[in-house]
Amino acid sequence: MDLTLNEDQEAFAESIDDALARKYTAEFRGKAAASDVGWDEKLFSTLAEIGASALTIDEEHDGLDAGAGEVYAALYALGQNAAIEPFLDGVYLPSWLLSASGSAPDEVLSALAAGEAIAAVAHSEPGRVWDAAPATTATGDGDKVTLSGTKTAVAHADQAKWLLVTASGDAGFGVYLVNGDAEGITRTDGRTADWTRVSRVTFEGTPATLLGSAGDQGRRAFDAGVARARIAVLAEAVGLMDRASKVTVDYLKSRKQFGVTLSTFQALVHRAADLYAEVELARSVALWATASLERDAQTDDTDVDATADDAFVYIAQAARVVAEEVVQLHGGIGMTFETPISHYAARLTSIEQSYGGVAAARRRVLKSGSPLTAPTVVRS
């Protein structure tokens, strides 16, 4: 299994990094986060022109139909700049769910591919774990379905043109397409620890359309899409860790204490070395998960969920370690909003809670019984 990006993927990552590097500073990020949309619209359009928004959408809808490697390249570059443009939650995950349904309206996928709009996935609910059946209900059938219930922490719902909402109907679990301005929607907006826009969304008799099939098949399709997202976010995490560790090393080489640079203190050098090892191990795990996803897409294997959980738990924990270490090595200034390292640390810490977080991944592993099963032969 090749755990490296090819030349085209490397070039794609560099083109995104170049577009971001010309803009991204702590001040730019702060202004973008405080804007009306929560990110920089012009930069989002620039990245869409490069192809960042079309990666996960098939050619029939003006997409690039790219693989996991290209998604890794894009999100790694976004992570290196701690960019807040919503490609994963606003385009990639929605497009995976829409494509899996086989019944997505053409205009939705085409708009996502062109970077003209984003969608939001609404699944988390107050007082319910990620893997539980939704308390949100779907009533009716055919073209006359309405939703009732409340979703929490819906990323970018305030700017989404469409919402993909999970709900329980007569046939069981289903994913429903809802227009962002549909009747019966009440929204309370807020932010997470990394300044990402999130909303609490309440549906009261809101018209919706079922995507694909309801029941076990619908749940499997949803879980498969989220598993891809858990693998994809690891690329962003590695990009964040890689750049944060390099910025920290540069800081140790330039910052002086007692008349000498911090890099002359052996204890700090050892901590920097441990930081490097943490990042490189995380990179290997993320690339392994990405390569596994590429392989499974070609062979129809079905162990993506297990791969996603294993890799996510490992890298989420590494991300927290790196976040804490880079802030500590910067000292008090590392906690300030004006310092770039604080933005990297905030996003790294938040990743641990993505898509049900580490707790949900561990519950799935324990439920599967795999900790009590002898390992199988590793495939090459």
Order of alpha helices (4+ residues) and beta strands (2+ residues): alpha-alpha-alpha-alpha-alpha-alpha-beta-beta-beta-beta-beta-beta-beta-alpha-beta-beta-alpha-alpha-alpha-alpha
